[in-house]
Amino acid sequence: MNMIAALSRRAASRGARAYAYRLDVSDTARRPLAVGWLSLAVVSLLVSGLFSVLLVLSRAPYVKDFFPLVDFFHVALVVHVDLSVLVWFVAFGGVLWSLNSGPRWRRAGWCALALSACGAAIMAAAPFAGSGNPIMANYIPVLDEPVFLSGLIVFGIGTLCLVLRSMTAAPAVGIRPDGAGALRFGLNSAAVSLAVALIAFAWSWLVLPRGLDGRALYELLFWGGGHVMQFTYTLLMLVAWLWLAEEAGARVPLTPRVAILLFAIALVSVFLTPVIYLAYDIASVEHHRLLTWLMRFGGGLAIVPFTLAVFAALLRAPAPGRDTRPMRAALVASLILFGAGGIIGFMIQGSNVKIPAHYHGCIVGVTLALMGLTYALLPRLGFRSVNARLAHVQPWVYGGGQLLHIVGLVWSGGYGVQRKVAGADQALRTTEQIVAMGVMGAGGLIAVIGGVLFLIVVVSAMMRRHRSVRLTAADAA
């Protein structure tokens, strides 16, 4: 905190800031592609929300007894996780990378969007068109059957096209960066980290031991790239934090150069991934352990200063106006959930529901930041402003429900309730276990309500464009 205070005093001594942490999105040529990615992101949340209702009900005490098919729980869990994490985050990255990109390779951007949307649709339809066989692998769970895997491959190709276009069309930051330049550097770092993640997936595939199948195969396949993807998600969240703080009138006491330095620390950590691959076999304990440490400490080095800076800015910020309260609420809720998830991560012992508690806290922290940024971007993309009152309530409902959800999971984990099980397999025998999982179920249902509110707010705004905005075929070319 002393470091942040010193930075704050130094910034104050220089007078008013000459920079703002937001991107210029006035270029109408960039909007159609960004809107396309935003539409994919919103639809993926909508479909994943339908599956989340069934997930929560299938694990809540008493209600769970009406779900005798445990395999259905696992199939729903696979689709829910992949749509609400993988597709949602990559698609929102597509929004920001499209706004950050220049005019080059625009058709490649549309090709990336088409492939990604097609792949996501196939994955969502797989439970009804395929043969199931869920594999609860970490980071990217799958249905081990042709329909779902085909969709995942198509989505992966779309993601590769998105990353290549984002890196080749990104404008230069410059030797004297302003706030927008710092955000561009953060977004470029996120694109590079996602490229490294794709390389890690391909590398793992090429060196997989022969004869593996089922969960062992997918654990090894997704472990390395999955860890690197967490850097991508975190970098997108940090960009969103700076932008949301600006929207909420909270002056973050970090100069653009300091912000770039912090982004660079996370980026440098990503480049240690090939070293780990070269040093150890992907099936070795050392490989798994080093990647875990890299994610914990490499990412944490950048997260802690950003968190302290944003927290200090919020403490000094004036009361937000009616239109900026949704962004401030989303920012605060994101800080709380991500911080809670990080703390829970140090409490994990064994394989129980403390692991999904940590996972949900961090992932929901990222999601809340992107939800708040969605509220800020909608009017700039040509849509009506969101309903300020409903948008202000939504982060508290969603974040509060998720906080209650992970508290119930941590409580249950203390009594040995295992992860990724449902129905009778949960073996809830004691009153404490039942009450704890009841808290989890109640929090999950509240979070579902918060997710529905987000969709209502966003879809309502997206259905009403500004009359002054006209997107023509020439804009999309």
C-alpha positions in Angstrom: 0.0 0.0 0.0 3.0 2.3 0.6 4.0 1.9 -3.0 0.5 2.9 -4.2 0.4 5.9 -1.9 3.8 7.1 -3.2 2.6 6.7 -6.8 -0.6 8.6 -5.9 1.3 11.5 -4.3 3.7 11.6 -7.3 0.7 11.7 -9.7 -1.0 14.4 -7.6 2.2 16.5 -7.7 2.0 16.7 -11.4 -1.4 18.1 -11.5 -4.3 16.9 -13.6 -3.8 13.8 -15.5 -3.2 14.1 -19.3 -4.3 10.5 -20.0 -7.4 8.4 -19.6 -7.7 4.6 -19.4 -10.1 4.0 -22.2 -10.0 3.2 -25.9 -11.3 5.4 -28.6 -14.1 3.4 -30.2 -15.4 6.2 -32.4 -14.2 4.5 -35.6 -17.4 3.1 -37.1 -15.5 0.7 -39.3 -14.5 -1.3 -36.2 -18.0 -1.5 -34.7 -19.6 -4.2 -36.8 -17.0 -6.8 -36.0 -16.9 -5.9 -32.3 -20.8 -6.2 -32.2 -20.5 -9.6 -33.8 -18.2 -10.8 -31.1 -20.3 -9.2 -28.4 -23.4 -11.0 -29.8 -21.5 -14.4 -29.6 -20.4 -13.6 -26.1 -23.9 -12.8 -24.9 -25.5 -15.8 -26.6 -22.9 -18.1 -25.1 -23.9 -16.8 -21.6 -27.5 -17.2 -22.4 -27.2 -20.9 -23.4 -24.8 -21.6 -20.5 -27.3 -20.1 -18.1 -29.9 -22.6 -19.2 -27.6 -25.4 -18.3 -26.6 -23.7 -15.0 -30.2 -23.9 -13.7 -30.1 -27.7 -14.1 -26.6 -27.8 -12.5 -27.7 -26.0 -9.4 -30.9 -27.9 -9.0 -29.1 -31.2 -9.5 -26.8 -30.6 -6.5 -29.1 -28.8 -4.0 -30.3 -31.0 -1.1 -33.7 -32.6 -1.5 -34.2 -31.2 -5.0 -31.2 -33.2 -6.2 -33.2 -36.4 -5.6 -35.3 -35.6 -8.6 -32.2 -35.9 -10.8 -31.3 -39.6 -10.8 -29.2 -39.5 -13.9 -25.7 -38.4 -12.8 -24.4 -38.5 -16.3 -26.8 -35.7 -17.2 -25.2 -33.6 -14.6 -21.8 -34.2 -16.1 -23.0 -33.5 -19.6 -24.6 -30.3 -18.5 -21.5 -29.3 -16.6 -19.3 -29.7 -19.6 -21.5 -27.5 -21.8 -22.0 -24.9 -19.0 -18.3 -24.5 -18.3 -17.1 -24.4 -21.9 -19.8 -21.8 -22.9 -19.6 -19.6 -19.8 -15.8 -19.6 -19.6 -14.0 -20.6 -22.8 -16.5 -19.2 -25.4 -17.5 -16.1 -23.3 -14.0 -15.0 -22.5 -12.6 -15.6 -26.0 -15.5 -13.9 -27.6 -15.2 -10.9 -25.3 -11.5 -10.8 -26.1 -12.7 -10.7 -29.7 -14.7 -7.5 -28.9 -11.7 -5.7 -27.3 -9.2 -6.9 -29.9 -11.5 -5.8 -32.7 -11.8 -2.3 -31.2 -8.0 -2.3 -30.7 -7.2 -3.4 -34.3 -6.5 -1.3 -37.3 -8.0 -1.8 -40.8 -5.7 -4.7 -41.8 -7.0 -8.2 -42.3 -10.7 -7.3 -41.5 -12.0 -10.2 -43.5 -9.9 -12.6 -41.5 -11.6 -11.1 -38.4 -15.0 -12.0 -39.9 -13.8 -15.5 -40.8 -12.6 -16.0 -37.2 -16.0 -14.9 -35.9 -17.9 -17.2 -38.2 -15.7 -20.2 -37.3 -15.9 -19.5 -33.6 -19.7 -19.1 -33.7 -20.1 -22.3 -35.7 -17.9 -24.2 -33.3 -19.8 -22.9 -30.2 -23.1 -23.9 -31.8 -21.9 -27.4 -32.4 -20.7 -27.8 -28.9 -24.0 -26.5 -27.5 -25.9 -28.9 -29.7 -23.7 -31.9 -28.9 -25.7 -33.1 -25.8 -28.7 -33.6 -28.0 -27.0 -34.8 -31.1 -24.0 -36.8 -29.8 -23.5 -39.8 -27.5 -22.4 -37.9 -24.3 -19.5 -39.6 -22.5 -18.4 -36.5 -20.5 -14.8 -36.2 -19.4 -14.4 -33.7 -16.5 -10.9 -32.6 -17.5 -9.5 -29.4 -15.9 -9.8 -26.2 -17.9 -11.6 -27.6 -20.9 -14.0 -30.4 -20.0 -15.2 -32.3 -23.1 -17.8 -34.8 -24.3 -15.6 -37.5 -25.7 -17.5 -38.1 -28.9 -17.3 -36.8 -32.5 -19.9 -34.1 -32.5 -18.6 -32.1 -29.5 -15.0 -32.6 -30.4 -15.7 -31.4 -33.9 -17.2 -28.2 -32.5 -14.3 -27.7 -30.2 -11.8 -28.1 -33.0 -13.7 -25.6 -35.2 -13.9 -23.1 -32.3 -10.1 -23.6 -31.8 -9.4 -22.8 -35.5 -11.6 -19.7 -35.1 -9.6 -18.6 -32.0 -6.4 -19.1 -33.9 -7.6 -16.8 -36.7 -8.7 -14.3 -34.1 -5.3 -14.3 -32.4 -3.3 -14.0 -35.6 -5.5 -11.1 -36.8 -5.3 -9.4 -33.5 -1.5 -9.5 -33.4 -1.0 -8.5 -37.0 -3.5 -5.6 -37.0 -2.7 -4.2 -33.6 -1.5 -0.5 -33.7 1.8 0.4 -32.1 1.8 1.6 -28.5 4.5 4.3 -29.0 7.4 5.3 -26.9 5.3 7.8 -24.9 2.1 5.9 -24.2 -1.0 7.4 -22.9 -3.8 5.6 -21.0 -5.2 4.1 -24.3 -1.7 3.0 -25.2 -1.4 1.2 -21.9 -4.7 -0.6 -22.5 -3.6 -1.5 -26.0 -0.4 -3.0 -24.6 -2.5 -5.1 -22.1 -4.7 -6.3 -24.9 -1.7 -7.1 -27.1 -0.3 -9.1 -24.2 -3.5 -11.0 -23.8 -3.5 -11.9 -27.5 0.1 -13.1 -27.2 -0.6 -15.2 -24.1 -3.6 -16.8 -25.9 -1.3 -17.6 -28.9 1.2 -19.2 -26.5 -1.7 -21.2 -25.0 -2.6 -22.5 -28.5 1.0 -23.5 -29.1 1.0 -25.3 -25.7 -2.1 -27.3 -26.7 -0.5 -28.3 -30.0 2.8 -29.1 -28.3 1.0 -31.3 -25.8 -0.9 -33.1 -28.6 2.3 -33.9 -30.4 4.1 -35.4 -27.4 1.2 -37.2 -25.8 2.2 -40.7 -24.6 0.7 -43.4 -26.7 -2.1 -45.6 -25.5 -3.8 -42.9 -23.4 -7.6 -42.4 -23.5 -10.3 -40.9 -21.4 -9.6 -38.4 -18.7 -5.8 -39.1 -18.6 -5.5 -38.0 -22.2 -7.4 -34.8 -21.9 -5.8 -33.8 -18.6 -2.4 -33.9 -20.2 -3.6 -32.3 -23.4 -5.2 -29.3 -21.7 -3.0 -28.8 -18.6 -0.3 -26.6 -20.1 -2.4 -24.5 -22.4 -5.2 -24.3 -19.8 -2.8 -22.7 -17.3 -1.5 -20.2 -19.9 -5.1 -19.2 -20.8 -5.6 -18.0 -17.2 -3.1 -15.3 -18.0 -5.2 -14.3 -21.0 -8.3 -14.1 -18.8 -6.5 -12.2 -16.1 -5.0 -9.6 -18.5 -8.4 -9.0 -20.0 -9.8 -8.4 -16.5 -7.0 -6.0 -15.6 -7.7 -4.0 -18.8 -11.4 -3.9 -17.8 -10.5 -2.8 -14.3 -8.6 0.2 -15.5 -11.3 1.1 -18.0 -14.1 0.7 -15.5 -12.3 2.8 -12.9 -12.0 5.5 -15.5 -15.7 5.3 -16.3 -16.6 5.4 -12.6 -14.5 8.6 -12.0 -11.8 6.7 -10.0 -8.4 8.0 -10.9 -6.1 5.0 -10.7 -2.7 6.2 -9.3 -0.7 4.4 -12.0 0.9 6.1 -14.9 0.6 4.4 -18.3 4.3 3.4 -18.2 3.8 1.7 -14.8 0.7 0.0 -16.0 2.6 -1.3 -19.1 5.4 -2.5 -16.8 2.9 -4.6 -14.8 1.3 -6.0 -17.9 4.8 -6.9 -19.1 5.5 -8.8 -15.9 2.6 -11.1 -16.6 3.6 -11.4 -20.3 7.2 -12.4 -19.4 5.8 -15.2 -17.2 3.9 -16.6 -20.2 7.2 -17.0 -22.1 8.5 -19.4 -19.5 5.9 -22.0 -20.7 8.1 -23.3 -23.5 11.0 -23.6 -21.1 8.9 -25.9 -18.9 7.9 -28.0 -21.9 11.5 -28.4 -23.0 12.7 -29.2 -19.5 10.2 -31.8 -18.4 7.9 -34.4 -20.0 4.3 -33.4 -20.0 3.4 -36.5 -17.9 5.9 -35.6 -15.2 5.0 -34.2 -11.8 7.5 -31.4 -12.3 5.8 -30.3 -15.5 2.4 -30.1 -13.7 3.9 -28.4 -10.6 5.9 -25.8 -12.4 2.9 -24.7 -14.6 0.8 -24.4 -11.4 3.5 -22.2 -9.7 3.9 -20.2 -12.9 0.2 -19.4 -12.8 0.1 -18.6 -9.1 3.2 -16.4 -8.7 3.7 -15.1 -12.3 0.2 -13.8 -12.5 0.1 -12.7 -8.9 3.1 -10.4 -9.3 0.9 -8.2 -11.6 -2.4 -8.7 -10.0 -1.5 -7.4 -6.5 -0.3 -3.9 -7.5 -3.3 -3.5 -9.9 -5.7 -4.5 -7.1 -4.1 -2.1 -4.6 -4.1 0.7 -7.1 -7.8 0.3 -8.1 -8.8 -0.1 -4.5 -7.0 3.1 -3.6 -8.6 4.9 -6.5 -12.1 3.8 -5.4 -11.5 5.0 -1.8 -10.6 8.5 -3.1 -13.2 8.6 -5.9 -16.3 10.9 -5.6 -19.8 9.4 -5.5 -20.7 8.0 -8.9 -23.4 9.5 -11.0 -26.5 7.6 -12.0 -25.1 6.5 -15.3 -21.7 5.4 -13.9 -23.0 3.5 -10.9 -23.3 0.2 -12.8 -19.7 0.3 -13.8 -18.6 1.1 -10.3 -20.7 -1.7 -8.9 -19.3 -4.2 -11.4 -15.8 -3.1 -10.6 -16.2 -3.5 -6.8 -18.0 -6.8 -7.1 -15.2 -8.1 -9.4 -12.5 -7.1 -6.9 -14.3 -8.9 -4.1 -15.0 -12.1 -6.0 -11.6 -12.3 -7.6 -9.9 -11.6 -4.2 -12.1 -14.2 -2.5 -11.2 -16.8 -5.1 -7.5 -16.0 -4.7 -7.7 -16.4 -0.9 -9.6 -19.7 -1.2 -6.8 -21.0 -3.5 -4.4 -21.1 -0.6 -6.9 -23.1 1.5 -7.1 -26.1 -0.9 -6.2 -29.4 0.4 -7.1 -32.6 -1.4 -9.8 -33.0 -4.0 -13.1 -31.5 -2.7 -15.4 -28.6 -3.5 -13.0 -26.0 -2.3 -11.4 -26.3 -5.7 -14.5 -25.2 -7.6 -15.0 -22.5 -4.9 -11.6 -21.0 -5.8 -12.3 -21.5 -9.5 -15.7 -19.8 -9.3 -14.4 -16.9 -7.3 -11.7 -16.1 -9.8 -13.7 -16.8 -13.0 -16.7 -14.8 -11.7 -14.4 -12.0 -10.8 -13.3 -11.8 -14.5 -16.9 -12.2 -15.7 -18.1 -9.3 -13.5 -15.4 -7.0 -14.9 -16.4 -7.9 -18.5 -20.1 -7.4 -17.6 -19.4 -3.9 -16.4 -17.3 -3.1 -19.4 -20.2 -4.3 -21.6 -22.4 -1.7 -20.0 -19.9 1.0 -20.8 -19.4 -0.2 -24.4 -22.9 -0.6 -25.5 -23.7 3.1 -26.2 -20.3 3.5 -27.8 -21.1 0.6 -30.2 -24.3 2.3 -31.3 -26.8 0.9 -28.9 -29.0 2.5 -26.3 -27.6 3.0 -22.8 -28.5 0.3 -20.4 -31.2 0.7 -17.8 -29.1 2.3 -15.1 -31.1 1.2 -12.1 -31.3 -2.5 -13.2 -27.7 -2.5 -14.3 -26.6 -1.1 -10.9 -28.4 -3.9 -9.1 -27.3 -6.7 -11.3 -23.6 -7.0 -10.3 -24.6 -7.1 -6.6 -27.2 -9.8 -7.2 -24.9 -11.9 -9.4 -21.8 -11.2 -7.3 -23.6 -11.7 -4.0 -25.1 -15.0 -5.2 -21.8 -16.2 -6.4 -20.1 -15.2 -3.1 -22.7 -17.2 -1.2 -22.2 -20.0 -3.6 -18.5 -20.3 -3.0 -18.9 -19.8 0.8 -21.2 -22.9 0.7 -18.6 -24.8 -1.3 -15.8 -23.9 1.0 -17.9 -24.9 4.0 -18.9 -28.1 2.3 -15.2 -28.8 1.4 -14.3 -28.6 5.1 -16.7 -31.6 5.6 -15.2 -33.6 2.8 -17.9 -33.1 0.1 -16.2 -34.1 -3.2 -16.2 -32.1 -6.4 -17.8 -32.9 -9.7 -20.4 -35.2 -8.2 -24.2 -34.9 -7.9 -27.2 -36.8 -6.7 -26.6 -39.7 -4.4 -22.9 -39.7 -5.2 -22.5 -36.6 -3.0 -23.1 -38.7 0.1 -24.6 -35.9 2.2 -24.9 -37.6 5.6 -24.5 -35.0 8.3 -26.6 -31.9 9.0 -23.6 -29.7 8.4 -23.0 -31.1 5.0 -26.7 -30.6 4.0 -26.8 -27.0 5.4 -23.6 -26.1 3.7 -24.7 -27.5 0.3 -28.0 -25.8 0.8 -26.2 -22.4 1.2 -24.3 -23.3 -2.0 -27.6 -24.1 -3.8 -29.2 -20.9 -2.6 -26.3 -18.8 -3.7 -26.2 -20.5 -7.1 -29.9 -19.7 -7.7 -29.4 -16.1 -6.7 -26.4 -15.9 -9.1 -28.6 -17.4 -11.9 -31.1 -14.5 -11.2 -28.2 -12.1 -11.5 -27.1 -13.7 -14.8 -30.6 -13.4 -16.1 -30.7 -9.7 -15.2 -27.5 -9.1 -17.1 -29.0 -10.8 -20.2 -32.2 -8.7 -19.8 -30.3 -5.5 -19.5 -27.9 -6.2 -22.4 -30.4 -7.7 -24.8 -32.9 -4.8 -24.1 -30.2 -2.3 -25.0 -28.9 -4.2 -28.1 -32.4 -4.4 -29.5 -32.6 -0.6 -29.7 -29.9 1.1 -31.8 -29.3 4.8 -31.9 -30.9 6.4 -34.9 -27.7 8.3 -35.6 -25.8 5.0 -36.1 -26.0 3.4 -39.5 -23.9 0.3 -40.1 -23.6 -0.4 -43.8 -22.2 -3.2 -45.8 -19.2 -1.1 -46.5 -18.4 -0.8 -42.8 -18.3 -4.6 -42.5 -16.2 -5.2 -45.6 
